[in-house]
């Protein structure tokens, strides 16, 4: 799983997301955009570029804990799918 901030100090997070999605080794890795932006435009662009989730950075500890649960559930789902044998 890749956690990516939309507002990086030297690069644009959307550009990095595009790069990740085009890379043959990284393209299928689940990507979560974690950002302070609450802009609907940023959310829509992130989904268009292939982000699996768009999570706004919270301001309270309780909200951070909820994000931890969301990310854990995503990882559990990925691991469950990887553990299943392919069926032809």
PyMOL Python script that loads the backbone (N, CA, C, O; Angstrom):
from pymol import cmd

cmd.read_pdbstr("""\
ATOM      1  N   UNK A   1       0.847  -1.163   0.000  1.00  0.00           N
ATOM      2  CA  UNK A   1       0.000   0.000   0.000  1.00  0.00           C
ATOM      3  C   UNK A   1       0.898   1.232   0.000  1.00  0.00           C
ATOM      4  O   UNK A   1       1.902   1.287   0.709  1.00  0.00           O
ATOM      5  N   UNK A   2       0.514   2.227  -0.815  1.00  0.00           N
ATOM      6  CA  UNK A   2       1.238   3.482  -0.878  1.00  0.00           C
ATOM      7  C   UNK A   2       0.372   4.571  -0.261  1.00  0.00           C
ATOM      8  O   UNK A   2      -0.765   4.785  -0.682  1.00  0.00           O
ATOM      9  N   UNK A   3       0.922   5.263   0.748  1.00  0.00           N
ATOM     10  CA  UNK A   3       0.271   6.437   1.327  1.00  0.00           C
ATOM     11  C   UNK A   3       0.957   7.645   0.716  1.00  0.00           C
ATOM     12  O   UNK A   3       2.174   7.794   0.822  1.00  0.00           O
ATOM     13  N   UNK A   4       0.188   8.495   0.084  1.00  0.00           N
ATOM     14  CA  UNK A   4       0.753   9.603  -0.679  1.00  0.00           C
ATOM     15  C   UNK A   4       0.067  10.898  -0.298  1.00  0.00           C
ATOM     16  O   UNK A   4      -1.161  10.987  -0.301  1.00  0.00           O
ATOM     17  N   UNK A   5       0.865  11.902   0.030  1.00  0.00           N
ATOM     18  CA  UNK A   5       0.316  13.224   0.329  1.00  0.00           C
ATOM     19  C   UNK A   5       0.137  13.977  -0.984  1.00  0.00           C
ATOM     20  O   UNK A   5       1.023  13.952  -1.838  1.00  0.00           O
ATOM     21  N   UNK A   6      -0.974  14.630  -1.147  1.00  0.00           N
ATOM     22  CA  UNK A   6      -1.241  15.400  -2.363  1.00  0.00           C
ATOM     23  C   UNK A   6      -0.343  16.624  -2.440  1.00  0.00           C
ATOM     24  O   UNK A   6       0.074  17.015  -3.530  1.00  0.00           O
ATOM     25  N   UNK A   7      -0.037  17.234  -1.298  1.00  0.00           N
ATOM     26  CA  UNK A   7       0.744  18.468  -1.257  1.00  0.00           C
ATOM     27  C   UNK A   7       2.154  18.189  -0.747  1.00  0.00           C
ATOM     28  O   UNK A   7       2.454  18.387   0.430  1.00  0.00           O
ATOM     29  N   UNK A   8       2.998  17.733  -1.639  1.00  0.00           N
ATOM     30  CA  UNK A   8       4.387  17.450  -1.284  1.00  0.00           C
ATOM     31  C   UNK A   8       5.227  18.712  -1.420  1.00  0.00           C
ATOM     32  O   UNK A   8       4.900  19.585  -2.224  1.00  0.00           O
ATOM     33  N   UNK A   9       6.310  18.823  -0.643  1.00  0.00           N
ATOM     34  CA  UNK A   9       7.087  20.063  -0.659  1.00  0.00           C
ATOM     35  C   UNK A   9       7.779  20.360  -1.994  1.00  0.00           C
ATOM     36  O   UNK A   9       7.870  21.523  -2.387  1.00  0.00           O
ATOM     37  N   UNK A  10       8.268  19.331  -2.698  1.00  0.00           N
ATOM     38  CA  UNK A  10       9.001  19.588  -3.935  1.00  0.00           C
ATOM     39  C   UNK A  10       8.331  19.025  -5.174  1.00  0.00           C
ATOM     40  O   UNK A  10       8.744  19.335  -6.292  1.00  0.00           O
ATOM     41  N   UNK A  11       7.317  18.213  -5.002  1.00  0.00           N
ATOM     42  CA  UNK A  11       6.648  17.578  -6.136  1.00  0.00           C
ATOM     43  C   UNK A  11       5.144  17.649  -5.935  1.00  0.00           C
ATOM     44  O   UNK A  11       4.656  17.814  -4.817  1.00  0.00           O
ATOM     45  N   UNK A  12       4.438  17.524  -7.012  1.00  0.00           N
ATOM     46  CA  UNK A  12       2.986  17.471  -6.956  1.00  0.00           C
ATOM     47  C   UNK A  12       2.567  16.021  -6.732  1.00  0.00           C
ATOM     48  O   UNK A  12       2.970  15.134  -7.485  1.00  0.00           O
ATOM     49  N   UNK A  13       1.765  15.780  -5.706  1.00  0.00           N
ATOM     50  CA  UNK A  13       1.331  14.425  -5.401  1.00  0.00           C
ATOM     51  C   UNK A  13       0.548  13.781  -6.533  1.00  0.00           C
ATOM     52  O   UNK A  13       0.631  12.569  -6.729  1.00  0.00           O
ATOM     53  N   UNK A  14      -0.211  14.575  -7.282  1.00  0.00           N
ATOM     54  CA  UNK A  14      -0.970  14.033  -8.417  1.00  0.00           C
ATOM     55  C   UNK A  14      -0.020  13.524  -9.498  1.00  0.00           C
ATOM     56  O   UNK A  14      -0.288  12.499 -10.124  1.00  0.00           O
ATOM     57  N   UNK A  15       1.090  14.232  -9.721  1.00  0.00           N
ATOM     58  CA  UNK A  15       2.088  13.771 -10.693  1.00  0.00           C
ATOM     59  C   UNK A  15       2.699  12.452 -10.251  1.00  0.00           C
ATOM     60  O   UNK A  15       2.894  11.547 -11.061  1.00  0.00           O
ATOM     61  N   UNK A  16       2.999  12.349  -8.963  1.00  0.00           N
ATOM     62  CA  UNK A  16       3.567  11.111  -8.445  1.00  0.00           C
ATOM     63  C   UNK A  16       2.561   9.964  -8.553  1.00  0.00           C
ATOM     64  O   UNK A  16       2.942   8.837  -8.870  1.00  0.00           O
ATOM     65  N   UNK A  17       1.299  10.238  -8.295  1.00  0.00           N
ATOM     66  CA  UNK A  17       0.258   9.220  -8.439  1.00  0.00           C
ATOM     67  C   UNK A  17       0.190   8.727  -9.887  1.00  0.00           C
ATOM     68  O   UNK A  17       0.080   7.524 -10.123  1.00  0.00           O
ATOM     69  N   UNK A  18       0.255   9.643 -10.857  1.00  0.00           N
ATOM     70  CA  UNK A  18       0.256   9.244 -12.276  1.00  0.00           C
ATOM     71  C   UNK A  18       1.455   8.352 -12.578  1.00  0.00           C
ATOM     72  O   UNK A  18       1.328   7.343 -13.273  1.00  0.00           O
ATOM     73  N   UNK A  19       2.613   8.726 -12.056  1.00  0.00           N
ATOM     74  CA  UNK A  19       3.823   7.927 -12.261  1.00  0.00           C
ATOM     75  C   UNK A  19       3.627   6.514 -11.684  1.00  0.00           C
ATOM     76  O   UNK A  19       3.940   5.521 -12.341  1.00  0.00           O
ATOM     77  N   UNK A  20       3.114   6.437 -10.470  1.00  0.00           N
ATOM     78  CA  UNK A  20       2.893   5.141  -9.821  1.00  0.00           C
ATOM     79  C   UNK A  20       1.952   4.288 -10.664  1.00  0.00           C
ATOM     80  O   UNK A  20       2.222   3.106 -10.875  1.00  0.00           O
ATOM     81  N   UNK A  21       0.869   4.857 -11.143  1.00  0.00           N
ATOM     82  CA  UNK A  21      -0.111   4.096 -11.913  1.00  0.00           C
ATOM     83  C   UNK A  21       0.436   3.624 -13.258  1.00  0.00           C
ATOM     84  O   UNK A  21      -0.023   2.611 -13.785  1.00  0.00           O
ATOM     85  N   UNK A  22       1.403   4.338 -13.817  1.00  0.00           N
ATOM     86  CA  UNK A  22       1.979   3.955 -15.106  1.00  0.00           C
ATOM     87  C   UNK A  22       3.137   2.970 -14.968  1.00  0.00           C
ATOM     88  O   UNK A  22       3.515   2.321 -15.943  1.00  0.00           O
ATOM     89  N   UNK A  23       3.698   2.852 -13.780  1.00  0.00           N
ATOM     90  CA  UNK A  23       4.831   1.961 -13.558  1.00  0.00           C
ATOM     91  C   UNK A  23       4.348   0.509 -13.512  1.00  0.00           C
ATOM     92  O   UNK A  23       3.420   0.194 -12.767  1.00  0.00           O
ATOM     93  N   UNK A  24       4.962  -0.372 -14.294  1.00  0.00           N
ATOM     94  CA  UNK A  24       4.491  -1.770 -14.328  1.00  0.00           C
ATOM     95  C   UNK A  24       4.630  -2.501 -12.990  1.00  0.00           C
ATOM     96  O   UNK A  24       3.882  -3.441 -12.723  1.00  0.00           O
ATOM     97  N   UNK A  25       5.567  -2.085 -12.157  1.00  0.00           N
ATOM     98  CA  UNK A  25       5.766  -2.753 -10.868  1.00  0.00           C
ATOM     99  C   UNK A  25       4.903  -2.157  -9.762  1.00  0.00           C
ATOM    100  O   UNK A  25       4.605  -2.835  -8.778  1.00  0.00           O
ATOM    101  N   UNK A  26       4.502  -0.910  -9.909  1.00  0.00           N
ATOM    102  CA  UNK A  26       3.746  -0.225  -8.862  1.00  0.00           C
ATOM    103  C   UNK A  26       2.280  -0.002  -9.206  1.00  0.00           C
ATOM    104  O   UNK A  26       1.466   0.275  -8.326  1.00  0.00           O
ATOM    105  N   UNK A  27       1.950  -0.121 -10.469  1.00  0.00           N
ATOM    106  CA  UNK A  27       0.614   0.250 -10.942  1.00  0.00           C
ATOM    107  C   UNK A  27      -0.550  -0.408 -10.232  1.00  0.00           C
ATOM    108  O   UNK A  27      -1.622   0.187 -10.118  1.00  0.00           O
ATOM    109  N   UNK A  28      -0.358  -1.621  -9.756  1.00  0.00           N
ATOM    110  CA  UNK A  28      -1.469  -2.324  -9.107  1.00  0.00           C
ATOM    111  C   UNK A  28      -1.445  -2.206  -7.580  1.00  0.00           C
ATOM    112  O   UNK A  28      -2.318  -2.748  -6.902  1.00  0.00           O
ATOM    113  N   UNK A  29      -0.456  -1.505  -7.045  1.00  0.00           N
ATOM    114  CA  UNK A  29      -0.370  -1.338  -5.589  1.00  0.00           C
ATOM    115  C   UNK A  29      -1.459  -0.362  -5.136  1.00  0.00           C
ATOM    116  O   UNK A  29      -1.556   0.739  -5.678  1.00  0.00           O
ATOM    117  N   UNK A  30      -2.273  -0.743  -4.158  1.00  0.00           N
ATOM    118  CA  UNK A  30      -3.304   0.177  -3.670  1.00  0.00           C
ATOM    119  C   UNK A  30      -2.680   1.488  -3.174  1.00  0.00           C
ATOM    120  O   UNK A  30      -1.683   1.481  -2.451  1.00  0.00           O
ATOM    121  N   UNK A  31      -3.277   2.592  -3.571  1.00  0.00           N
ATOM    122  CA  UNK A  31      -2.742   3.907  -3.257  1.00  0.00           C
ATOM    123  C   UNK A  31      -3.791   4.750  -2.555  1.00  0.00           C
ATOM    124  O   UNK A  31      -4.922   4.885  -3.022  1.00  0.00           O
ATOM    125  N   UNK A  32      -3.393   5.313  -1.424  1.00  0.00           N
ATOM    126  CA  UNK A  32      -4.277   6.151  -0.623  1.00  0.00           C
ATOM    127  C   UNK A  32      -3.701   7.556  -0.615  1.00  0.00           C
ATOM    128  O   UNK A  32      -2.554   7.757  -0.216  1.00  0.00           O
ATOM    129  N   UNK A  33      -4.483   8.518  -1.049  1.00  0.00           N
ATOM    130  CA  UNK A  33      -4.079   9.916  -0.963  1.00  0.00           C
ATOM    131  C   UNK A  33      -4.505  10.446   0.390  1.00  0.00           C
ATOM    132  O   UNK A  33      -5.686  10.434   0.738  1.00  0.00           O
ATOM    133  N   UNK A  34      -3.535  10.906   1.137  1.00  0.00           N
ATOM    134  CA  UNK A  34      -3.732  11.388   2.499  1.00  0.00           C
ATOM    135  C   UNK A  34      -3.343  12.859   2.484  1.00  0.00           C
ATOM    136  O   UNK A  34      -2.165  13.182   2.331  1.00  0.00           O
ATOM    137  N   UNK A  35      -4.309  13.754   2.639  1.00  0.00           N
ATOM    138  CA  UNK A  35      -4.026  15.159   2.402  1.00  0.00           C
ATOM    139  C   UNK A  35      -4.845  16.091   3.285  1.00  0.00           C
ATOM    140  O   UNK A  35      -5.875  15.699   3.833  1.00  0.00           O
ATOM    141  N   UNK A  36      -4.387  17.301   3.413  1.00  0.00           N
ATOM    142  CA  UNK A  36      -5.135  18.316   4.159  1.00  0.00           C
ATOM    143  C   UNK A  36      -6.220  18.960   3.296  1.00  0.00           C
ATOM    144  O   UNK A  36      -7.069  19.688   3.810  1.00  0.00           O
ATOM    145  N   UNK A  37      -6.200  18.700   2.008  1.00  0.00           N
ATOM    146  CA  UNK A  37      -7.186  19.283   1.096  1.00  0.00           C
ATOM    147  C   UNK A  37      -8.563  18.676   1.322  1.00  0.00           C
ATOM    148  O   UNK A  37      -8.703  17.465   1.493  1.00  0.00           O
ATOM    149  N   UNK A  38      -9.560  19.522   1.321  1.00  0.00           N
ATOM    150  CA  UNK A  38     -10.944  19.071   1.421  1.00  0.00           C
ATOM    151  C   UNK A  38     -11.703  19.437   0.142  1.00  0.00           C
ATOM    152  O   UNK A  38     -12.934  19.431   0.111  1.00  0.00           O
ATOM    153  N   UNK A  39     -10.949  19.754  -0.907  1.00  0.00           N
ATOM    154  CA  UNK A  39     -11.517  20.214  -2.162  1.00  0.00           C
ATOM    155  C   UNK A  39     -12.163  19.064  -2.946  1.00  0.00           C
ATOM    156  O   UNK A  39     -11.517  18.044  -3.185  1.00  0.00           O
ATOM    157  N   UNK A  40     -13.425  19.217  -3.345  1.00  0.00           N
ATOM    158  CA  UNK A  40     -14.050  18.199  -4.190  1.00  0.00           C
ATOM    159  C   UNK A  40     -13.285  18.002  -5.501  1.00  0.00           C
ATOM    160  O   UNK A  40     -13.232  16.895  -6.036  1.00  0.00           O
ATOM    161  N   UNK A  41     -12.696  19.081  -6.011  1.00  0.00           N
ATOM    162  CA  UNK A  41     -11.913  18.987  -7.253  1.00  0.00           C
ATOM    163  C   UNK A  41     -10.690  18.086  -7.047  1.00  0.00           C
ATOM    164  O   UNK A  41     -10.387  17.247  -7.895  1.00  0.00           O
ATOM    165  N   UNK A  42      -9.989  18.260  -5.922  1.00  0.00           N
ATOM    166  CA  UNK A  42      -8.831  17.412  -5.630  1.00  0.00           C
ATOM    167  C   UNK A  42      -9.252  15.954  -5.485  1.00  0.00           C
ATOM    168  O   UNK A  42      -8.565  15.057  -5.974  1.00  0.00           O
ATOM    169  N   UNK A  43     -10.368  15.718  -4.819  1.00  0.00           N
ATOM    170  CA  UNK A  43     -10.881  14.350  -4.638  1.00  0.00           C
ATOM    171  C   UNK A  43     -11.194  13.714  -5.995  1.00  0.00           C
ATOM    172  O   UNK A  43     -10.794  12.580  -6.258  1.00  0.00           O
ATOM    173  N   UNK A  44     -11.903  14.438  -6.849  1.00  0.00           N
ATOM    174  CA  UNK A  44     -12.268  13.920  -8.169  1.00  0.00           C
ATOM    175  C   UNK A  44     -11.021  13.640  -8.998  1.00  0.00           C
ATOM    176  O   UNK A  44     -10.929  12.593  -9.640  1.00  0.00           O
ATOM    177  N   UNK A  45     -10.062  14.559  -8.994  1.00  0.00           N
ATOM    178  CA  UNK A  45      -8.824  14.360  -9.749  1.00  0.00           C
ATOM    179  C   UNK A  45      -8.050  13.145  -9.239  1.00  0.00           C
ATOM    180  O   UNK A  45      -7.486  12.391 -10.032  1.00  0.00           O
ATOM    181  N   UNK A  46      -8.021  12.958  -7.938  1.00  0.00           N
ATOM    182  CA  UNK A  46      -7.306  11.819  -7.361  1.00  0.00           C
ATOM    183  C   UNK A  46      -7.939  10.500  -7.806  1.00  0.00           C
ATOM    184  O   UNK A  46      -7.233   9.552  -8.150  1.00  0.00           O
ATOM    185  N   UNK A  47      -9.246  10.447  -7.798  1.00  0.00           N
ATOM    186  CA  UNK A  47      -9.935   9.227  -8.237  1.00  0.00           C
ATOM    187  C   UNK A  47      -9.704   8.999  -9.728  1.00  0.00           C
ATOM    188  O   UNK A  47      -9.481   7.865 -10.151  1.00  0.00           O
ATOM    189  N   UNK A  48      -9.756  10.054 -10.521  1.00  0.00           N
ATOM    190  CA  UNK A  48      -9.485   9.942 -11.969  1.00  0.00           C
ATOM    191  C   UNK A  48      -8.079   9.421 -12.235  1.00  0.00           C
ATOM    192  O   UNK A  48      -7.858   8.662 -13.178  1.00  0.00           O
ATOM    193  N   UNK A  49      -7.135   9.832 -11.402  1.00  0.00           N
ATOM    194  CA  UNK A  49      -5.741   9.416 -11.591  1.00  0.00           C
ATOM    195  C   UNK A  49      -5.472   8.020 -11.032  1.00  0.00           C
ATOM    196  O   UNK A  49      -4.379   7.484 -11.211  1.00  0.00           O
ATOM    197  N   UNK A  50      -6.451   7.433 -10.362  1.00  0.00           N
ATOM    198  CA  UNK A  50      -6.311   6.053  -9.923  1.00  0.00           C
ATOM    199  C   UNK A  50      -6.114   5.825  -8.440  1.00  0.00           C
ATOM    200  O   UNK A  50      -5.775   4.714  -8.031  1.00  0.00           O
ATOM    201  N   UNK A  51      -6.318   6.848  -7.623  1.00  0.00           N
ATOM    202  CA  UNK A  51      -6.220   6.635  -6.176  1.00  0.00           C
ATOM    203  C   UNK A  51      -7.341   5.700  -5.731  1.00  0.00           C
ATOM    204  O   UNK A  51      -8.476   5.807  -6.196  1.00  0.00           O
ATOM    205  N   UNK A  52      -7.013   4.796  -4.837  1.00  0.00           N
ATOM    206  CA  UNK A  52      -8.031   3.885  -4.314  1.00  0.00           C
ATOM    207  C   UNK A  52      -8.849   4.533  -3.211  1.00  0.00           C
ATOM    208  O   UNK A  52     -10.023   4.213  -3.023  1.00  0.00           O
ATOM    209  N   UNK A  53      -8.227   5.438  -2.489  1.00  0.00           N
ATOM    210  CA  UNK A  53      -8.919   6.180  -1.427  1.00  0.00           C
ATOM    211  C   UNK A  53      -8.373   7.594  -1.372  1.00  0.00           C
ATOM    212  O   UNK A  53      -7.228   7.849  -1.746  1.00  0.00           O
ATOM    213  N   UNK A  54      -9.202   8.503  -0.906  1.00  0.00           N
ATOM    214  CA  UNK A  54      -8.825   9.901  -0.685  1.00  0.00           C
ATOM    215  C   UNK A  54      -9.223  10.208   0.746  1.00  0.00           C
ATOM    216  O   UNK A  54     -10.409  10.241   1.072  1.00  0.00           O
ATOM    217  N   UNK A  55      -8.238  10.433   1.600  1.00  0.00           N
ATOM    218  CA  UNK A  55      -8.522  10.643   3.022  1.00  0.00           C
ATOM    219  C   UNK A  55      -8.003  12.015   3.436  1.00  0.00           C
ATOM    220  O   UNK A  55      -6.824  12.327   3.267  1.00  0.00           O
ATOM    221  N   UNK A  56      -8.896  12.819   3.975  1.00  0.00           N
ATOM    222  CA  UNK A  56      -8.510  14.136   4.473  1.00  0.00           C
ATOM    223  C   UNK A  56      -7.835  13.964   5.832  1.00  0.00           C
ATOM    224  O   UNK A  56      -8.315  13.222   6.689  1.00  0.00           O
ATOM    225  N   UNK A  57      -6.711  14.665   6.012  1.00  0.00           N
ATOM    226  CA  UNK A  57      -6.017  14.604   7.302  1.00  0.00           C
ATOM    227  C   UNK A  57      -6.911  15.200   8.380  1.00  0.00           C
ATOM    228  O   UNK A  57      -7.387  16.327   8.244  1.00  0.00           O
ATOM    229  N   UNK A  58      -7.136  14.461   9.430  1.00  0.00           N
ATOM    230  CA  UNK A  58      -8.009  14.953  10.494  1.00  0.00           C
ATOM    231  C   UNK A  58      -7.291  15.915  11.436  1.00  0.00           C
ATOM    232  O   UNK A  58      -6.069  16.057  11.403  1.00  0.00           O
ATOM    233  N   UNK A  59      -8.069  16.549  12.251  1.00  0.00           N
ATOM    234  CA  UNK A  59      -7.502  17.482  13.218  1.00  0.00           C
ATOM    235  C   UNK A  59      -7.527  16.920  14.644  1.00  0.00           C
ATOM    236  O   UNK A  59      -6.959  17.520  15.556  1.00  0.00           O
ATOM    237  N   UNK A  60      -8.176  15.780  14.837  1.00  0.00           N
ATOM    238  CA  UNK A  60      -8.282  15.219  16.185  1.00  0.00           C
ATOM    239  C   UNK A  60      -7.791  13.776  16.201  1.00  0.00           C
ATOM    240  O   UNK A  60      -7.913  13.051  15.213  1.00  0.00           O
ATOM    241  N   UNK A  61      -7.237  13.377  17.337  1.00  0.00           N
ATOM    242  CA  UNK A  61      -6.682  12.038  17.493  1.00  0.00           C
ATOM    243  C   UNK A  61      -7.720  10.958  17.187  1.00  0.00           C
ATOM    244  O   UNK A  61      -7.397   9.963  16.538  1.00  0.00           O
ATOM    245  N   UNK A  62      -8.938  11.135  17.637  1.00  0.00           N
ATOM    246  CA  UNK A  62     -10.007  10.158  17.418  1.00  0.00           C
ATOM    247  C   UNK A  62     -10.186   9.874  15.926  1.00  0.00           C
ATOM    248  O   UNK A  62     -10.409   8.734  15.517  1.00  0.00           O
ATOM    249  N   UNK A  63     -10.083  10.945  15.120  1.00  0.00           N
ATOM    250  CA  UNK A  63     -10.234  10.780  13.672  1.00  0.00           C
ATOM    251  C   UNK A  63      -9.044  10.034  13.067  1.00  0.00           C
ATOM    252  O   UNK A  63      -9.211   9.234  12.146  1.00  0.00           O
ATOM    253  N   UNK A  64      -7.830  10.301  13.595  1.00  0.00           N
ATOM    254  CA  UNK A  64      -6.658   9.559  13.135  1.00  0.00           C
ATOM    255  C   UNK A  64      -6.811   8.071  13.433  1.00  0.00           C
ATOM    256  O   UNK A  64      -6.431   7.232  12.616  1.00  0.00           O
ATOM    257  N   UNK A  65      -7.356   7.745  14.579  1.00  0.00           N
ATOM    258  CA  UNK A  65      -7.555   6.346  14.941  1.00  0.00           C
ATOM    259  C   UNK A  65      -8.521   5.662  13.977  1.00  0.00           C
ATOM    260  O   UNK A  65      -8.332   4.497  13.628  1.00  0.00           O
ATOM    261  N   UNK A  66      -9.543   6.376  13.552  1.00  0.00           N
ATOM    262  CA  UNK A  66     -10.504   5.826  12.586  1.00  0.00           C
ATOM    263  C   UNK A  66      -9.811   5.557  11.250  1.00  0.00           C
ATOM    264  O   UNK A  66     -10.099   4.563  10.584  1.00  0.00           O
ATOM    265  N   UNK A  67      -8.903   6.441  10.868  1.00  0.00           N
ATOM    266  CA  UNK A  67      -8.155   6.231   9.624  1.00  0.00           C
ATOM    267  C   UNK A  67      -7.287   4.987   9.749  1.00  0.00           C
ATOM    268  O   UNK A  67      -7.170   4.209   8.802  1.00  0.00           O
ATOM    269  N   UNK A  68      -6.686   4.801  10.902  1.00  0.00           N
ATOM    270  CA  UNK A  68      -5.891   3.603  11.125  1.00  0.00           C
ATOM    271  C   UNK A  68      -6.714   2.346  10.918  1.00  0.00           C
ATOM    272  O   UNK A  68      -6.233   1.378  10.327  1.00  0.00           O
ATOM    273  N   UNK A  69      -7.933   2.351  11.390  1.00  0.00           N
ATOM    274  CA  UNK A  69      -8.830   1.203  11.210  1.00  0.00           C
ATOM    275  C   UNK A  69      -9.148   1.004   9.729  1.00  0.00           C
ATOM    276  O   UNK A  69      -9.154  -0.129   9.247  1.00  0.00           O
ATOM    277  N   UNK A  70      -9.409   2.080   9.009  1.00  0.00           N
ATOM    278  CA  UNK A  70      -9.695   2.000   7.572  1.00  0.00           C
ATOM    279  C   UNK A  70      -8.512   1.397   6.819  1.00  0.00           C
ATOM    280  O   UNK A  70      -8.691   0.508   5.987  1.00  0.00           O
ATOM    281  N   UNK A  71      -7.304   1.880   7.110  1.00  0.00           N
ATOM    282  CA  UNK A  71      -6.114   1.367   6.433  1.00  0.00           C
ATOM    283  C   UNK A  71      -5.858  -0.096   6.788  1.00  0.00           C
ATOM    284  O   UNK A  71      -5.471  -0.884   5.925  1.00  0.00           O
ATOM    285  N   UNK A  72      -6.068  -0.459   8.035  1.00  0.00           N
ATOM    286  CA  UNK A  72      -5.899  -1.851   8.438  1.00  0.00           C
ATOM    287  C   UNK A  72      -6.880  -2.749   7.688  1.00  0.00           C
ATOM    288  O   UNK A  72      -6.507  -3.831   7.235  1.00  0.00           O
ATOM    289  N   UNK A  73      -8.126  -2.309   7.555  1.00  0.00           N
ATOM    290  CA  UNK A  73      -9.120  -3.094   6.825  1.00  0.00           C
ATOM    291  C   UNK A  73      -8.734  -3.248   5.357  1.00  0.00           C
ATOM    292  O   UNK A  73      -8.927  -4.312   4.768  1.00  0.00           O
ATOM    293  N   UNK A  74      -8.192  -2.186   4.772  1.00  0.00           N
ATOM    294  CA  UNK A  74      -7.731  -2.281   3.381  1.00  0.00           C
ATOM    295  C   UNK A  74      -6.614  -3.302   3.253  1.00  0.00           C
ATOM    296  O   UNK A  74      -6.630  -4.133   2.345  1.00  0.00           O
ATOM    297  N   UNK A  75      -5.643  -3.245   4.160  1.00  0.00           N
ATOM    298  CA  UNK A  75      -4.533  -4.205   4.122  1.00  0.00           C
ATOM    299  C   UNK A  75      -5.019  -5.630   4.340  1.00  0.00           C
ATOM    300  O   UNK A  75      -4.575  -6.549   3.653  1.00  0.00           O
ATOM    301  N   UNK A  76      -5.921  -5.819   5.283  1.00  0.00           N
ATOM    302  CA  UNK A  76      -6.475  -7.155   5.522  1.00  0.00           C
ATOM    303  C   UNK A  76      -7.144  -7.690   4.267  1.00  0.00           C
ATOM    304  O   UNK A  76      -6.992  -8.865   3.934  1.00  0.00           O
ATOM    305  N   UNK A  77      -7.877  -6.845   3.576  1.00  0.00           N
ATOM    306  CA  UNK A  77      -8.550  -7.258   2.353  1.00  0.00           C
ATOM    307  C   UNK A  77      -7.534  -7.648   1.275  1.00  0.00           C
ATOM    308  O   UNK A  77      -7.713  -8.643   0.572  1.00  0.00           O
ATOM    309  N   UNK A  78      -6.480  -6.865   1.155  1.00  0.00           N
ATOM    310  CA  UNK A  78      -5.427  -7.166   0.173  1.00  0.00           C
ATOM    311  C   UNK A  78      -4.774  -8.496   0.507  1.00  0.00           C
ATOM    312  O   UNK A  78      -4.578  -9.334  -0.372  1.00  0.00           O
ATOM    313  N   UNK A  79      -4.438  -8.691   1.774  1.00  0.00           N
ATOM    314  CA  UNK A  79      -3.784  -9.931   2.179  1.00  0.00           C
ATOM    315  C   UNK A  79      -4.703 -11.130   1.999  1.00  0.00           C
ATOM    316  O   UNK A  79      -4.247 -12.202   1.604  1.00  0.00           O
ATOM    317  N   UNK A  80      -5.988 -10.965   2.283  1.00  0.00           N
ATOM    318  CA  UNK A  80      -6.946 -12.051   2.081  1.00  0.00           C
ATOM    319  C   UNK A  80      -7.022 -12.428   0.606  1.00  0.00           C
ATOM    320  O   UNK A  80      -7.054 -13.610   0.265  1.00  0.00           O
ATOM    321  N   UNK A  81      -7.050 -11.429  -0.266  1.00  0.00           N
ATOM    322  CA  UNK A  81      -7.126 -11.704  -1.709  1.00  0.00           C
ATOM    323  C   UNK A  81      -5.848 -12.354  -2.214  1.00  0.00           C
ATOM    324  O   UNK A  81      -5.904 -13.226  -3.082  1.00  0.00           O
ATOM    325  N   UNK A  82      -4.689 -11.945  -1.684  1.00  0.00           N
ATOM    326  CA  UNK A  82      -3.424 -12.536  -2.102  1.00  0.00           C
ATOM    327  C   UNK A  82      -3.291 -13.967  -1.612  1.00  0.00           C
ATOM    328  O   UNK A  82      -2.605 -14.770  -2.245  1.00  0.00           O
ATOM    329  N   UNK A  83      -3.932 -14.306  -0.499  1.00  0.00           N
ATOM    330  CA  UNK A  83      -3.821 -15.648   0.059  1.00  0.00           C
ATOM    331  C   UNK A  83      -4.720 -16.645  -0.655  1.00  0.00           C
ATOM    332  O   UNK A  83      -4.513 -17.854  -0.543  1.00  0.00           O
ATOM    333  N   UNK A  84      -5.713 -16.157  -1.386  1.00  0.00           N
ATOM    334  CA  UNK A  84      -6.631 -17.054  -2.085  1.00  0.00           C
ATOM    335  C   UNK A  84      -5.966 -17.599  -3.351  1.00  0.00           C
ATOM    336  O   UNK A  84      -5.340 -16.846  -4.096  1.00  0.00           O
ATOM    337  N   UNK A  85      -6.100 -18.885  -3.589  1.00  0.00           N
ATOM    338  CA  UNK A  85      -5.538 -19.454  -4.830  1.00  0.00           C
ATOM    339  C   UNK A  85      -6.343 -18.986  -6.033  1.00  0.00           C
ATOM    340  O   UNK A  85      -7.552 -18.770  -5.941  1.00  0.00           O
ATOM    341  N   UNK A  86      -5.660 -18.833  -7.165  1.00  0.00           N
ATOM    342  CA  UNK A  86      -6.348 -18.470  -8.401  1.00  0.00           C
ATOM    343  C   UNK A  86      -7.193 -19.643  -8.847  1.00  0.00           C
ATOM    344  O   UNK A  86      -6.752 -20.791  -8.799  1.00  0.00           O
ATOM    345  N   UNK A  87      -8.391 -19.357  -9.275  1.00  0.00           N
ATOM    346  CA  UNK A  87      -9.294 -20.406  -9.768  1.00  0.00           C
ATOM    347  C   UNK A  87      -9.506 -20.176 -11.245  1.00  0.00           C
ATOM    348  O   UNK A  87      -9.877 -19.083 -11.671  1.00  0.00           O
ATOM    349  N   UNK A  88      -9.269 -21.204 -12.014  1.00  0.00           N
ATOM    350  CA  UNK A  88      -9.405 -21.087 -13.476  1.00  0.00           C
ATOM    351  C   UNK A  88     -10.805 -21.403 -13.914  1.00  0.00           C
ATOM    352  O   UNK A  88     -11.104 -21.355 -15.107  1.00  0.00           O
TER     353      UNK A  88
END
""", "prot")
cmd.dss("prot")
cmd.show_as("cartoon", "prot")
cmd.util.cbc("prot")
cmd.orient("prot")
